[in-house]
């Protein structure tokens, strides 16, 4: 959607985003911005993405420290996948 069109139809654009649509705004045929539903903010906000990654790393390091004395190697990839998929790590 062109920037001028967004300006002219702003109420409709907000309604569409509230309904779950992602609206790409273009200027001179090039994408310059996106309006997303608030529910998508976690997926696109760089600070939130960074925070989730740091939390996952912290959980992995806690697991390593907690199980180091057992002599059992930890598969970090499996732990991260389980955490991402809502499962439980080691």
N, C-alpha and C positions, 0 to 999 in steps of 0.2 A: 504494500500500500504506500502510495506516495505521501510525503510529508504534508503537502497542502491538503490532500484528501483526509489525512488524519485530523488536521486542524478543523476542517469543515464538518467532520463527522465524529468529533471527539466523544460525545456521549455514546454513540453506537460502538465505538472502539472499546471504551471502558466496559460496556455491557458484554461485548464479545469476550474480552479478557476474563471478566467475572464468570462467564459461562465455561471457561476452560480453554479458549483459543489463545494461541500465541500469534501476535501480530508483528510482522517484520516491517519496519519503516524504511523507505528508500528515499534517497535524494539523488537526482541525476542518474537514476537507474542502479544505484549502488546501495546495498543495505548499510544503514548507519545506526540503527537502534532496534530494540525489540521490546514490546510490551507483553508481559507474561502474567498469568494469574498469580496471585499471592501464594497459592499452594505450590507453585513451581520455584519459588525463591530459593529454597534450600539447594535445588539442583543447579542453579545458575550463578549464585552469588560466590565470587572467588573467596571471600573471607570465610564464609560458612564451609565451603569445600575444604579449605586449608585447615580449619578447626576440626572437621571430622577426620581428616587424615592424621592430624597430630594426636587426637584422642585414640585412634586405632593404633598408632605407633606406641603410645603410652600403655595401652592394654597389652600389646604384644610384649613389651619389655617387662611388664609386671608378671606375665605368664612365664617368661624366660627366667626371671629371678626366682619365682615361686617353685619352679620345677628343676632348676639347675642341679640341685643336690641329688635328684633321682637318677641322673646320668642318662636321661631319655632325651634324644634330640627332638627339637621342636621344628615342625614344618611351618615356617612363617607364612608361606603362601596359603596353606590350608587354614591357618588361624585367621588370616585376613579375609579369606573367602567366607568362612563360617560366620565371622562377625558381620560382614557385609550382607549376608543372606539371612541374618537374624538368628543364627545358631549360636552355640556357645563355643568358646575357644577352650584350649587345653585346661 
